[in-house]
């Protein structure tokens, strides 16, 4: 099975549509969405409805911290601009969409694969996996051969070898990476809706369980249109600039 991995969609219709179209051309069999469908962007209703449609056809979906916040009192740790977008987003979603976000699990396990937005170690803490220590903690907590997550808005691949040694690889777009069955892997596909690695092209990845490989993709999209929507909606301009600059 070929599985498309999309995370941190962040209400960016243009980026989500571009990645889904690209994934279809890759002849993927199924989809997994690892959280943060809302926040930052100007099209939360369209993005949530799209994810709901895919879940209705068997896709995996887990809850991200922005999804969690939009259906609960906003956490004080969230910075002011993000809180402003969360409050605005609540008014853009209908009751069915809010109920869907609220019902999403924090994690899902399917066979040897584990899906979580942030870290498998205390998922609701929303820890950022930015180095090998955090990656090892997540992998150990998952007790799975492969973990798919997001939250950090940049692509990366961590490996925990069978002797416990950790390694990290920053993948090139389009590079097919073979995975060894005796190792554990943590796959961070990068953000669809708000990349933060100095590249404004949307990110996602495809996992092929038969070939035991992962391929990361960068998908150019009309980031200018998405940024203009953010400004037109009256949302903080910093989120429009991030789309343009990829930071």
Buried (B, 14 or more C-beta within 10 A) or exposed (E): EBBBBBBBBBBBBBBBBBBBEBBEEEEBEBBBBBBBBBBBBBBBBBBBBBBBEBBEEEBBBBBBBBBBBBBEEBEEEBEEBBBBBBEBBBEBBEEEBBEBBEEBEBBBBEEBBBBBBBBBBEBEEBBEBEEBEBBBBBBEBBEBBBBBBBBBBBBBBBBBEEEEEBEEEEBEBEEEBEBEEEBBBBBBBBBBBBBBBEBBBBBBBBBBBEEBBBBBBBBEBBBEEBBBBBBEBEBBEEBBEBBEBBB
